[in-house]
Amino acid sequence: MADLGSIFKAYDVRGVIPDTLNADVARAIGAAFARVVGGAAVVVAHDMRPSSPELTAAFAEGVTSQGVDVVHAGLGSTDLLYYGSGHLDLPGAMFTASHNPAQYNGIKMCRAGAAPISGETGLDEIRRLAEEGVPAFDGPAGTVTERDLLPGYAEHLRGLVDLSGIRPLKVAVDAGNGMGGHTVPAVLGQGLPLDLLPLYFELDGTFPNHPANPLDPDNLVDLQAKVRESGADLGLAFDGDADRCFVVDEHGEAVPPSAVTALVAAQELKREPGATVIHNLITSAAVPEIVRERGGVPVRTRVGHSFVKATMAETGAIFGGEHSAHYYFRDFWRADTGMLAAMHVLRVLGAQERPLSEITAEYSRYAASGEINSTVTDTGARMAQVREAFAGGDGVTVDELDGLSVTLPDGSWFNLRASNTEPLLRLNVEAPDDVTVATLRDKVLGIVRA
């Protein structure tokens, strides 16, 4: 098979249909996956993209060609696949390109128990085997069994966060024509005091209304309008594979994911005082502050799910959050699930009469720039120039856990990281106020974009 380097990324597979990712490629990857992860069976699921059923079927053919059985869950969100992998204790593969445009698809793979697979922990080996050709298996082929995991997934989440006793809430939900339209009704739409106001629940992998990427503020506009016009208590927006959830308050204002991280951490620390909470290095400084104030132990990691999950495993952390709205729970096999984070927000809001904006204000302490991308051809040289401009200043601290992080004496900080896949530098700035954010942002960008 041709070189697969263009579609194998740091943590998953992403390609354009059918140019770089098609049934033949999926079949080869399935066979290689079965060889690398071992075991008697694999669980698979797919999103609503038009190409997903064919790719999933081809992957299953590759798996069964190696004598390994397949549990086929059909339509599902990525966190439903993680539930299947954890509950059944099987390796898993989810066919989705998450928030990418319609012409893309991809594969997120994990070992049994929803343990992540990255380049260093098996993905590179899967690529090598798929390219070279997996040796034929000398034995009977595996079988494919269909299994509906949605009821069990919903029951498991409801067992972790009880919403039955909260006050009635009106909740606008934008599924973006993605898998939230499949999972939200099952989890939140039956027997709970929630009046759901659905937006774009029709499963449609061509994304006719807007891209399923709530990280882009333009894609929250419809949800914000729905919240304001309906008088909803809050709004929830899910990405294409529904593993991330973004929150807007009763005014239609976006709640920073760092504030959601701090809110959920506070709830988990009530349940387990003294527990460890993971946060990546571009979450707000308010997160470790609040964790310490609530008696917990904050631990800082690099950006990316494999680093967060690995650190959770090492420390036994109860919860982890990233500013990209990925939320990880020990009781969900350390996997990320936006649905469970949303349920925590609903429970906190539904347990009191205060509006969400007032509640989340407690967890939003600083001004932030958001992530700013700059296209540069010499990322290493530009980062070195930025480091030289700041390092050595009075009271300035510098670390390079993930890119370049610089903290100034007034508490302002920034992180500058190179993209793994593109000639980009990503900048995040946080400071006590908007003016200081703008000043620091402009200084760094002046060097990066010179």
N, C-alpha and C positions, 0 to 999 in steps of 0.2 A: 504494500500500500504506500501511497505517496507520503511525503513528510507531513506530519500532523502538527507541526510546531505552531502554525498560525491559529489553531483552535484550542490547544491545551494551554490554559492560563495557570495562574499561581494556585488556584483552589478548585477550578472546575473546567468544563469544556464549553466554549461559546463559538458558534460559527454561523455563516450565512447559508440559508437554504436555497437551492441544493448545492451551491458552488463548493463550499468547504465542509458542509455537514449534510450527510444524506444517509439513506438506509444502509448502504455498504459500509460506510464509516462507522455507523452505530453498531452494526453487526460485529465488526472487528473489535470495537471497544468493549462490547458485551463479553466476547470470548476472553479478551485480555483481563477484564475486570474479574470474571469468574476465577481465572487462574491465580490472580494476585491476592484476592481477598480470601479465597478458599471457602470452606463450608459447604453445607448440603443444599442451601437455598438462598435466593436473593429476592428482596421485595422491590417492586418498581411502581411508579406512579407518573402521571404526566399532567401538564396544564392544558389550557384551551386553545393553544396555537394550532392552526390547521395541520402542520407537519408533525405534531407531537404523537398522535397515535401510531403513525407509520414508523417513526423513529423508535418508539418504545417497543413495538412488536419486533423490529429488526434486532434491537439490543437483546431482547428476550431470546431470540433465535441464537444469538451468539452465546448467551449464557447456557442455554440448554444443550448446545453443541458440545459443551464441556462436561456434560453429565450432571449439571447443577439444575435444581428445580427453580421455578420462578413463581412468586406470589404476586399477581397482577392486581393492583388496587384501582386501576383506572384513573378517572379524574381526581385530582387532589392538589392541595397546596403543598409547598415545600415542607412546612412544619407538620402536615399530615404524614408525609413520607418519613420524617424523622420519628413521629409517633410510631409508625409501623416498624421502623428499624429498631426502635427501643423496646416496644412492647413485644415484638416477635423475636427479638435478639438476633436479627439478621442484617447482613450488609444490604445497602439500599442504593437506588439510583432514581433521581427525579429529573424528568425531562421538562426543562423550562429555560427561558432566557431572561427570566425575572422581569425587569423594567425595560429591557432593550426593545428596539423597534420590531415591527411585525416580521421583517425578513430574517430575523435571527431565531436560533434555538440553541439549546445547550443541555448539558448533563451535570447535575450536582450529585456527587457520589460520597458514600460514607461506609464505614465498616459497621459491624454489628454494634448495637447500642448507640447508634447515631454518632459514632466517633468520626471526626473529620478526616478526610484524605487530602493531603496537599502534595506538592511536588516532592518533598523530602520523605513523605510517609506513604508513597505508593503510586501517586499520579504519574510521576516520570516513568516508572516501571510499566504502568498500563499503556502509556504512549509507546514505549519501546516495543512492547509485545505486539501491539496493534499494527505498528508500522512493519515489523519484521514478519508477521504472520504467526498466529498461535498454532502450535502443533495440534494435530488431530487427537481427539480423545478416544482411547481404545476402550469403549464400553457403551452402554445404552445412553441415549439422550435423556436429558431431564424433561420434566413436565411443566406445564403452565396451568396454574389454578387461579381463578378470579376470586377476589375477596374484597368486600366492601368494608373499608376501615373507617368511614366517616362517623358512624354511630359511636364506635369505641373512642375515637379521637375527641368527639364532643363530650362524651361522658368523662373522659380523663381530665379535660380542662375544667369542666364544671366541678369536678372533685377537688381541684386545686384552689379555685376561687369561687366561693359560694355567693351568688348574686340574688338568691331567692328572697332575702329579707331587706333589700334596699328599697328606698322610696322610688316611685315611678319616675322614669327618665325618658325624655324624648331624644333619640339618638339618630342623627343623620350619618349615613355610611356611604362613602364613594368607593366602589369596588373597581372602578376603572375598566370594566369589562373583563377583569381578571378573576382569579380563583377565590377572592373574597366573596364573590357572588354565589359560590358553591358552599363555602364553609361558614360564613356568617349566619345564614338562616339556621343551620344545624346547631350552632353553638349558642347563639344569642336570641334566636327567634321562637323558642318554644317554652312556654310556661314561665317566662321571666317578666318582671315588671318593666319591660322596655318597649317603647313605641318606636320601632325602627322605620326610618325614612330612607328607602333605598335609592341610590343613584348608580346607574350603569351596572346593574347586577347581571345583565345578559352576558353570558360567556361568549366572547368574541375576540379571537387572537389577532384581528386586524386593527383593534383599538380605534373604533370609529369616532369616539368622543374626545379623548385626549390620551396622551401616552400614560401608561400605568407606572408613573415615576413620581410619587408625591414629594420626593426630595427637591424637585423643581417647583418653586412657588407658583408658576403659571398653571400647574396641574391641580392646585388646590382651590382655584377661583370658583369653580362650580359648587364645591362643597361649602366654601365660605358663604356664598350667596344663599345656599339652601338653609344653612344654620340661621342666618339672619332673618330670612323671610318667613321661616317656619317657627321661630322662637325655640329652636332646639336647645337642649342643655349642653350639648357638645357635638362635635363631628369627628368621625374616624375615616381615615383614608388608607387603603391598602395598596401595596404595589402588585405587580402582575402575578407573582406566585404567592402573594399574601403571607410572606414570612416577616414583612415589616409593616408597622402601623404608625401613622402620623396622626396627631391629635390637634383639633382646633377647639377653642373655648366658645362660650356662649355668644361672644361678640364676633365670632368668625376669625379670631386672631390665632395664628399658629402657635402652639406650645412647643418650645424647643425640646428636642429629644433628650438633651441633658437634664432638663427639668423633669421629664417623665422618668428618666433613669433614677434621679434622686428620690422622686415620689415612690417609685416601686421599691427602691432600696430601703426606704424608711418603713414601708409595710412589711417587707421580709425580715427586717431587723426586729420588729415587734414580735414576730413569730419565733425568731431564733436570735436572742440577744447575744452580742459579741461576735456574730458571724462575719465572714470575709465577703467583701463586695468588690468585683472587678470593674475597672473603668479604663478605657483606652486613653491615650495621651492627648487626644483633641477634644475630649469631653470637658465641660466647664469645670473650673476649679471649685465651683460650688458642690460638685458631687462628692469628692473626698472630704470636703469640710462637713457636709451634712452627715455622711457616713460616720465620721468620727464623733460628731455631736450626738448621734443616736447610739453611740456605744459600739459601732462596728469597726472593722479593720479594712480600709481601702487599699487595694493593690492595683498599680498602674501597669498597663501592658501596651504593646505595639498595636497598631490598627489592624483589624482583620480577624475573621471568626476563628481561624485555626489557632491564633495566639491567645485569644480570649478563652476558648474552650480548653486549650492545653493548660493555661494558668488556673482555670477553675478546677481542673482535675488535680493539679499539683497541690492546691491550697484547700480544696474542699469547699470553695466559695458557694454561697447560697444563690447568688445572682450576679449577673454582669450586664453592662450596657455600653453601647457605642452611640456616638452622636449621629450616626447614619440611621438611627432608629432600629438597630438590631438589638434585641433583648434576649438574654440567655438565662435559663433557669435550671438549677441543679435537679429539681424534681421533674424536669422535662428532658432528662438525659443530657443536661448541659447544652442543649440545642437552642437555637433562636426561634422564638415564636412571638410575632406581633400580636396575635390574638390574646395570649395570656397577659401581655402587658396592658392591652386595652381593657381587659377584664379587671385588672387591678385599679386602673383609673376609674372605671365605672363603680367599683365597690367603694372607693374613697369618696367619690362624689355623691353616691347614693346613700351614704351613711350620715350625711349632714345636709343642712339647708343652704350652706354657702355656695355661691356659683364657682365654676371651675377656675375662672380668671383669678379669683381671690385665693383659692387654694394653691394654684401653681405659682402665684407670685412669691410664695415662701421659698420656692425652690429655684427661682431665677434671680440671681444676685448680681450678675455682671453683664456688660454689653459685649457683643461678639460680632465679628465680621461675616460669619459664614465662610464656607470654603471657596476660595478664589483660585482659579486655574490660570496659569500662564504658560504659553507654548514657547519653549526654548530648546535650542539644539545642544547646549552645553550645560546640562543640569548640574553636573558635579562642580564645574567652575563657578557657576552662579551661586551655588550653596556655599562654596568656600569664600566667596566675596562677602556674602551676608554674614558668615561666621566671623570673618576678620573685622567687619564693621561694628560688631557688638561685643565679642569676647574681650575680656580684660577690663571692661568698664566697672566702675565701683558698684558693688552689690549685684552685679549681673551673674547669673548662673547659666551654664550651657550644658546640655546633654544630647547624646546622639543615639538614644534608644531606638528611635524610628525617625530617620531624617534628622533635622536640626531643631531642637527646642531651646528657646531662650526666654528666661524669666528676668524681668527688670525689678528694681527696688520697690516700685509702687504697686507691685503685684501683677502688672501687665505681663502678658506672655504671648509668644507666637510659636507655631510649629510650621516648618517648611519641609515638605516631603516630595520625593520624586515618584511619579507614577511607575507602576511595574510594567505597564503595557504601552504607554504613549510618551512622547517627548514633552511631558508636562511637569511643572512644579505646582504643588498644591499648598496654599497658604491658609492658615487659620489663626486669627488674632482674637484675644480676649483682654478686656481692661475694665477698670471701674466705671467708665462712662464712654459715651459714643464719641466724644471729641478725642479722647486718648486713643480709642480704637482706630479712628481715621488717621491720626497722626502717625501711629506706629505702622499701620497698614501701608500708608503711602511711602514711608521711609523704606520698608522692605521691598515693596514693588518697584520703587525707583531703582534699586540695585538689580533686582531680578529682570526687569524689563529694559534696562539701559541699552 
